[in-house]
Amino acid sequence: MATTRKDLRGRTLRKGEMQRSSDKRYAYSYKDPLGRRRYIYAKDLVTLREKEARLMKDQLDGLDVYVAGKATVNFVFDRYMSIKTNLRQTTRSNYLYMYGRFVRDTFGKKNIAAIKYSDVLQFYNYLLEKQKLQINTLESIHTLLHPTFQLAVRDEIIRQNPADGVMAEVKKASELAKGTRHALTIAQQRAFMEHIANHPVFHHWWPMFTILLGTGCRIGEALGLRWEDLDYEKRTISINHSLTYYPTAEERSSVMHISRPKTESGVRTIPMLDSVKDAFEMLYEEQKENGWSDVEIDGMSGFVFCNRFGNVPNPQSVNRAIKRIVADYNASEEVNARKERREPVLLPDFSAHHLRHTFCTRLCENETNLKVIQSVMGHKDIKTTMDVYAEATEEKKQESFERLAATLDVF
């Protein structure tokens, strides 16, 4: 039979109540809408229970805090997150991380009813100029703040959303545009792969980058590939899941999970090029000799990619490898170019996702059927495919006219 908890004067305490032995203060423990443990304190039990009653009322009707004019941006954001029950765990974790890092301890403490358009604009400019955020990161923060303010509008606490039109003004004033991931040129792509293939340290990365450049897979899709996803007879690769690596909301320690595609277009089959088949076979022989990967993630096993520790690599490790390879290549290329008295072919800073964009560009340069390109890339919106196609064909336009000039007589 459970024992009843009592304070130092022998009074029975309710569930969640306690009296600290160190300073004799009373405390009440509860969980907020995000499931985080919180406490309220008082010097005596009567005051504590008055605070408990106010807390209960606030939890049953959060608008009381609004009406009292006490709601901060943090309060409304937490309320907004508590009603977003359909978010994926990866999305929720990223939302909480971005908000906690850039908003909660500064702008988030402001009273929401007192915030004006100029306050939001000033905060965004501060993030850009002082915190040196990229415009893409700022847009991610905006996608959290705008719906937070919109919730307060719908609850009839504020009349207008002070974040309306702010991003357009920021881009206009700063002459910033959303960053475009440019594909590697053919010369850059060839230089990158040749440097890896002939390097005594980086050569083991050749199969992975061959697969990325030969399939257009997202990095998570590639790292999540299993041997059973490959069909050598039909020469196809089945893309039906993705490996995600994200920090938890509380401790920020990153964990790996298997994620299903958000849309039906993400589930697709990609033809297997000869070079890609060779890369898979190299990885197969390596695992056969060194031992098969026994890693299991969310019930899945038999992964194609395996690092020297026997684990599946995470996306960050791949991007760090790219940075090391690019730095090593550029250093040696500058030396060789000076010796040979020529202009160096330098590689830009890029990530694994640029390799997907590079594959898509090469595909667009050789394929005119947009639906085929959309299917291979797994684009939900054909506009995404058309944007890449337009950029790729623009570069080819001059080559086409040069060939045309050699064969066409206008008069």
Salt bridges, closest charged atoms under 4 A:
ASP7 OD2 - ARG11 NE 2.93
GLU17 OE2 - ARG49 NE 2.99
ASP23 OD2 - ARG20 NH2 2.66
ASP23 OD2 - ARG25 NE 3.20
ASP32 OD2 - ARG36 NE 3.04
ASP32 OD2 - ARG38 NE 3.24
ASP64 OD2 - LYS57 NZ 2.20
ASP78 OD2 - ARG36 NH2 3.45
ASP78 OD1 - ARG104 NH2 2.81
GLU139 OE2 - LYS171 NZ 2.59
ASP155 OD2 - ARG79 NE 3.99
ASP164 OD1 - HIS146 NE2 2.59
GLU221 OE2 - ARG218 NH1 2.76
GLU221 OE1 - ARG268 NH2 2.73
GLU228 OE2 - ARG226 NH1 3.27
ASP229 OD1 - ARG226 NH2 3.06
ASP274 OD1 - ARG235 NH2 2.33
GLU281 OE2 - LYS277 NZ 2.47
ASP298 OD2 - HIS257 ND1 3.15
ASP328 OD2 - HIS195 NE2 2.73
ASP328 OD2 - HIS199 NE2 3.11
GLU333 OE2 - ARG342 NH1 2.66
GLU340 OE1 - ARG342 NE 2.56
GLU365 OE1 - ARG362 NE 3.04
ASP387 OD2 - LYS383 NZ 3.22
GLU391 OE2 - HIS182 ND1 2.78
GLU391 OE1 - HIS357 NE2 3.64
GLU394 OE1 - LYS397 NZ 3.13
GLU399 OE1 - LYS396 NZ 3.37
